[in-house]
Amino acid sequence: MAHPQKFYVRLARLEAHDAQFIISAFDSTLPRLAAIGSAEMWGEQLFSEREGFAQETIKSVQESQDPDSASKIFIAETQETAERVRVGSATVREDSMPTYIIEHETMKPHVQGASDFLFLEVIIADYRTDGLHKGVGTCLLKYIQRYGRERSKKTLYVDCWSGNGGKLNR
């Protein structure tokens, strides 16, 4: 019988080399997306080869460490051996949404005037972990829900790609 994974969630840290982990985890999603017919979501070029992605990721992790920052990056780990293994990441914003959401005509009625909310921008599972990542998305989502309740947030908005007939978000 399979045992459910126990995950530990913490804030991303530069000194833990979490930016490099996040970049590599993003890279690991591309073959999986292609396998399920969702390659169009992020394309075929590795994130590690995209101009500016590494620098932006480092900057985002650094900002996330600031207690006053509205953007937080969480790292999920599991301990199957003597050491914890990073298996996933999530980026969340407090009371802030990306421009592509705010300016999207069909989204305007849903987000105009929104307050006291979290916006879950992305959850990444690391597919290099031989299955250790299974369940990490659910774990991170539950963690972010608790995080929002602790901050008296009323709503959690979740970004999800709608391509490939919606298969990714089912």
N, C-alpha and C positions, 0 to 999 in steps of 0.2 A: 504494500500500500504506500502511495506517495505521501510524503509529509509536506504540509504547506511551508513555504519559505518564511523565515522571520527576517523582516527588513528593518534597518535602522536608517532614519532620515536626519540629515543635518544640512546646515547652510554650506554652500560651496565656498572653498577657500583657495586663494592663489598658492599658498605655501604647500597645499596638498596636491598641487598639479591638477586641480579639477578642470581647469580650462582645457588642457590637453585631453583629459578623459571625455569631456563633452564633445569636442571635435571628433574624436575617434568613434564615440557612440553614434553621432550623426552619420559618419561614414558607414557604420555597420548597418544602418537602416536601409541603405539604398538597394542592396541585393534583395532584402526582404520585400520592400515595396515593389520592386520589379517582379518578384515571384507571384505576388497577388494581383498584378495588373495595375498597380498604382505608381509606376515609375514617373508618371507625369507630375506627381506632386512636387518633387524636388529635383527631378532630372537625373542625369547619370553621372555628372561630374562630382567627384568626391568633395566634401566640404573642406577637407584639409588642403585642397588644391584651389579653392575659390579665393580670389583676391579679396583681402580685407576680413575674411571670416575669422581667422585666428585672432587678429588684433581686436575685432569687435567682441569676440568671446572672452578674451582676457579682460577687456574693459568692463564687460557685463558682470563678470565674476567679482572684479574689484569693486564695482558699484554695489553689488549685492551684499558685500561685507559691511557697508556703511549702515549703521542702525537707522539712519534717517532716510535711506533710499526707499522709493516706492516699488522698486523692482527687486525680487528675491529669486535666487536660484538654489534649488534644493537638490541634494545628492542622496540617492538611496543606495544602501550597501546591504550585503548579506554576509553571513559568516558560516561558510561551509568547511573551512579549514582553520588553521591557526590565525589567519589574517582575514580581515574584512575585504570583500570584493565589491567594487562599485558596479552597480547593475542598471542604474537609471538616473534620470535627471528631469527636473521640471522647472519651468520659468513662470513666475506669477507676478502680476502687477497689482498694486493697491490703488484703487480709484483712478486708474489710467488705462486707456486703450490705444492700440496702435492706430495710426492714421488710416490704414486700409480698412479698418472697421468703421471708424467714425464717418468717413467720407462715402461709404458704400450706401447707395440710395435705399436698398431694401433693409438695411440695418438701422438707418437713422431713427425710425419710430421706436425702435427697441432700446436704443442706447442714449438718445438725447435726454439730458437731464438726469442721467443715472448718477447715483451717489452711494457711498458706503458699499462698495463692491470689490471683488477680486476678479481679475481677468487671467485665466490660465492660458498662457500663450502657447506652450508646447510641453509635451511629455515625451521623453526619449527612453527607449529600452535599449540596452547594449546587447546586440545579437552575437557578440563574440564570446559570450559567457556560458556557452553550452547549456542553455536552459535555466541557468540560475536566475535569469531576469523574469521568468514566468511569475506573473502576479504583481510585478513592480508598478505597473500603471495604476492598478486599483489601489495599491498601497499609497502611492503619491497623491492620488486624487483624494483619498480619505484624509491624509495628512493635511492637505491644503484646505479641505473643508473645516477641519479642526482649527487650523491656523486662522481662517476667516472668522469663525465663531469667537475665538479668543480676542479678536480685534473688532467685534461687533459689526461685522460685514453682513449685509442683508442678502446679497446676491453673489453667486459665482457664475461668471460667464466663461464658457469654454470654447476655444477656437478649434475647429476641426475642418479639414479639407473635405469638400463635398464631391470631388471627382470620383471616377470609377463607380458610378452608380451608388455612391454612399457606402460602399463596402467597408471603408476604413473605419467609419464611426458606428458600425453595427456590432 
